[in-house]
């Protein structure tokens, strides 16, 4: 549970360092969708209603792998690889920041993979996936990350 809470806080900060293109129509709220078990969903409750810039973050727990068009951020925890790849294909058309766990998440098409290496969180950022979605992640955050693709 503690590690999930750390991941939630980290995901919040990644969201704060991300900008969407004006066409993405991020208005007063940022819909932060979470796919994961109850422990994951409970840990993200801690960042519900946080302020990001001049917007309020709302956590939406997705019980099914659908309705991605309502999301600005999608956090995916422990999906089987074939399902994960299906999700990546489906969300390609949306300006959606994807955050998940581990190097593999980013290597397979996710934008930010979070990995605990010897007690330290390492960020793996797939820059080509970020650019394809017309998103921009702050250079300050990218300095701390391991970049995959370009």
C-alpha positions as CSV (number, residue, x, y, z in Angstrom):
1,X,0.0,0.0,0.0
2,X,2.8,2.4,0.9
3,X,4.5,2.0,-2.5
4,X,1.1,2.6,-4.2
5,X,0.7,5.9,-2.3
6,X,4.2,6.9,-3.4
7,X,3.3,6.1,-7.0
8,X,0.1,8.2,-6.7
9,X,2.0,11.2,-5.4
10,X,4.6,10.7,-8.2
11,X,1.8,10.4,-10.8
12,X,0.3,13.7,-9.5
13,X,3.7,15.4,-10.0
14,X,4.1,14.0,-13.5
15,X,0.7,15.4,-14.3
16,X,1.8,18.8,-12.9
17,X,4.8,18.8,-15.3
18,X,2.7,17.9,-18.4
19,X,1.0,20.3,-20.7
20,X,-1.7,19.3,-23.2
21,X,-2.1,21.0,-26.6
22,X,-4.9,23.6,-26.7
23,X,-6.9,21.2,-28.9
24,X,-7.1,18.7,-26.0
25,X,-9.6,21.0,-24.3
26,X,-8.5,20.4,-20.8
27,X,-10.8,22.9,-19.0
28,X,-11.3,23.3,-15.3
29,X,-10.8,19.7,-14.4
30,X,-8.2,17.0,-15.2
31,X,-9.8,13.6,-15.3
32,X,-7.3,11.1,-13.9
33,X,-8.4,7.6,-14.8
34,X,-7.1,4.6,-12.8
35,X,-7.1,1.0,-13.9
36,X,-6.1,-1.3,-11.1
37,X,-7.2,-3.3,-8.1
38,X,-8.8,-1.9,-4.9
39,X,-5.4,-1.2,-3.3
40,X,-4.3,0.9,-6.3
41,X,-7.6,2.7,-6.5
42,X,-7.6,3.5,-2.7
43,X,-4.1,4.9,-2.9
44,X,-5.1,7.3,-5.7
45,X,-8.0,8.6,-3.6
46,X,-5.3,10.5,-1.7
47,X,-4.8,12.8,-4.7
48,X,-8.5,13.3,-5.6
49,X,-9.4,17.0,-5.8
50,X,-5.8,18.1,-5.8
51,X,-5.1,21.3,-7.7
52,X,-2.9,21.1,-10.8
53,X,-2.1,24.6,-12.1
54,X,-5.5,26.2,-12.3
55,X,-7.4,22.9,-12.6
56,X,-8.9,20.4,-10.2
57,X,-7.8,16.7,-10.5
58,X,-10.6,14.2,-10.4
59,X,-9.9,10.5,-9.9
60,X,-12.1,8.2,-12.0
61,X,-11.8,4.4,-11.3
62,X,-12.3,2.5,-14.5
63,X,-13.7,-1.0,-13.9
64,X,-13.6,-1.7,-17.6
65,X,-11.1,-1.0,-20.3
66,X,-13.3,1.5,-22.0
67,X,-14.5,5.2,-21.9
68,X,-10.9,6.5,-22.4
69,X,-12.2,9.6,-24.2
70,X,-13.2,11.1,-20.8
71,X,-9.6,10.8,-19.4
72,X,-6.7,13.2,-19.6
73,X,-4.4,10.9,-17.6
74,X,-4.6,7.1,-17.5
75,X,-2.8,5.2,-14.8
76,X,-2.6,1.5,-15.5
77,X,-1.5,-1.0,-12.9
78,X,-0.6,-4.6,-13.7
79,X,-2.4,-5.3,-16.9
80,X,-1.4,-8.4,-18.9
81,X,0.7,-7.5,-21.9
82,X,-1.9,-8.4,-24.6
83,X,-4.5,-6.2,-22.8
84,X,-2.0,-3.4,-22.4
85,X,-1.1,-3.4,-26.1
86,X,-4.9,-3.3,-27.0
87,X,-5.3,-0.3,-24.7
88,X,-2.4,1.5,-26.3
89,X,-3.9,0.9,-29.8
90,X,-7.3,2.1,-28.6
91,X,-6.1,5.3,-27.0
92,X,-3.8,6.4,-29.8
93,X,-6.4,8.8,-31.0
94,X,-6.7,10.7,-27.7
95,X,-4.3,13.3,-26.1
96,X,-3.9,11.1,-23.1
97,X,-1.0,10.9,-20.7
98,X,-0.3,7.2,-19.8
99,X,1.5,6.3,-16.6
100,X,2.2,2.8,-15.5
101,X,4.7,0.6,-13.6
102,X,8.1,-0.5,-14.8
103,X,10.4,0.0,-17.8
104,X,8.4,-2.5,-19.9
105,X,5.3,-0.2,-19.7
106,X,7.1,2.6,-21.4
107,X,9.0,0.4,-23.8
108,X,5.8,-1.1,-25.1
109,X,4.2,2.3,-25.8
110,X,3.2,3.8,-22.5
111,X,4.5,7.3,-21.8
112,X,5.9,7.1,-18.3
113,X,6.9,3.9,-16.5
114,X,7.7,4.1,-12.8
115,X,10.1,1.6,-11.4
116,X,11.4,1.1,-7.9
117,X,15.1,0.4,-8.2
118,X,16.8,-0.2,-4.8
119,X,14.3,1.9,-3.0
120,X,14.5,4.8,-5.5
121,X,11.8,5.6,-8.1
122,X,13.1,5.7,-11.6
123,X,11.1,7.3,-14.4
124,X,11.2,5.8,-17.8
125,X,9.8,8.3,-20.4
126,X,8.9,7.2,-23.9
127,X,9.3,10.6,-25.7
128,X,7.9,9.4,-29.1
129,X,4.6,8.3,-27.4
130,X,4.4,11.6,-25.6
131,X,4.9,13.6,-28.8
132,X,2.5,11.4,-30.8
133,X,-0.2,12.4,-28.3
134,X,0.7,16.1,-28.7
135,X,1.7,16.3,-25.0
136,X,4.7,18.1,-23.6
137,X,6.5,17.0,-20.5
138,X,8.6,19.7,-18.8
139,X,12.4,19.6,-19.4
140,X,12.8,19.8,-15.6
141,X,11.1,16.4,-15.2
142,X,12.8,14.9,-18.3
143,X,16.2,15.7,-16.7
144,X,15.3,13.2,-13.9
145,X,14.1,10.5,-16.3
146,X,15.6,7.8,-18.4
147,X,14.5,8.5,-21.9
148,X,13.3,5.7,-24.2
149,X,13.0,6.6,-28.0
150,X,13.0,10.2,-29.1
